[in-house]
């Protein structure tokens, strides 16, 4: 917009956008829960691409809530599927946590994720009322908060 105070993002089919992060190159990543996608824009709001989608990639059926981008890895809290997914910034699934037989009850409703400067992953689990910290290989480091303490 010439002379305007703002510009707008050029993709108009957001449906329940829920999370946003900006990578080291200035690209803007938006979790679009209603479309089951992660949308990527340049810093001026021009749509670049997306990944995920309903039924398109059946191996992980993405339902993104919030996300974090660090070192070209997009970590996505997938609350409805009870897991956290790590993707390349091109959209290729590279790892998941909360999906193996011994970790199926790890999360109840992981709603947010963030990554610190060392690559440690923090997950907010709304359903279990706790925060969990993992190293970059998803090895558990610590957890704080506890649903049992809240309910007693």
Number of C-alpha atoms within 10 A of each C-alpha: 7 6 5 6 6 8 11 10 12 12 14 8 10 15 13 14 20 17 21 18 18 18 16 10 9 12 19 21 24 24 28 25 21 17 19 23 24 27 21 24 20 16 13 14 15 16 16 13 14 18 17 22 18 13 11 12 12 10 8 16 17 28 25 32 28 27 27 26 24 19 12 14 21 26 27 29 30 27 23 15 18 22 29 28 22 20 18 15 20 13 16 13 18 11 14 18 18 20 18 11 7 8 11 13 12 17 25 18 19 29 25 24 24 21 22 12 8 9 15 17 24 21 23 23 23 16 14 17 18 16 18 19 20 18 16 13 12 15 12 14 12 11 14 10 14 12 12 9 8 9 6 5
